[in-house]
């Protein structure tokens, strides 16, 4: 297994309480929660002084290279409740050819497509499902543009928990088939992801399932923050100059910002922070509009569309947390058109042999756009997040054929 089975009963976690992200009001740990009493996301808080005494960089380095190596900063208390499919650390891949082509900058891709179910949604859902198992939850439901639903289906089935997923009607067939094959009941809905979310919320009262929507439970953030923990460790306990993150609901961006604060508190990094860049598509850019307006919240984006379906989120409940992280670190929000996303996907695949998902390609398009407008310099180290394997998305057709029964013009093939 990918965690320490010598921890027979209790894991050395240091959770103290949950905290409303808006008001700071405390909520009890070790109890089932969705939103806070104020209707806002809950954040897990830890005894970080205790973690600092209990954990060293050397001890961490001796552990298996997986998500569970950070157990002191994770909420699952009992080993028996861990629902793992093998959450290995994901690689940082340098885009050397493209970096040279663009002027010599350091471009690193954190390739999250190597995780179980092929996307970074595995990080959040393994934590949410493990905690659901600990609480005895029997049925979980969520809205999904595809990858989150697949991760919920896989982990819930492994845990023996029922799962139901609602997807927009234009969700790629491969995602729907994956969700269904891995044991969830999945439905196409004639609407967008927030319309699906309304069905989940209504069903919570009528059916009694647990609402696992983005930021409507506390633990997906804790899984997603391991991206920041891993990244800092992979960079020798430092942070990059800038992070380009594909932003829909924003759980990962919020989680990484939380991770950096926790790492500073336990003495693993200093006060330095990367500039966080929230990358959205031009056809669905509520965070960009709010950022540019200087607003704290992002109203719903009407008629949302983009080929990068994972970031087609018209309205995010954690909007103020996304904007706070972006502004506190001196970052920004940027929108890129679908044409640039498609071109970026093609360029990275052909030049570097790395097949990005459309959302990951959006970060490369945003990086190039930011270089061109001067918001990022070529001397800065930039990390781009590729959130899923490109194999889960429609690929361009290949139509060339060769008839082996006819003379072959090898000169034309050279």
Order of alpha helices (4+ residues) and beta strands (2+ residues): beta-beta-beta-alpha-alpha-beta-alpha-beta-alpha-beta-alpha-beta-alpha-beta-alpha-beta-alpha-alpha-beta-alpha-beta-alpha-alpha-beta-alpha-alpha-beta-alpha
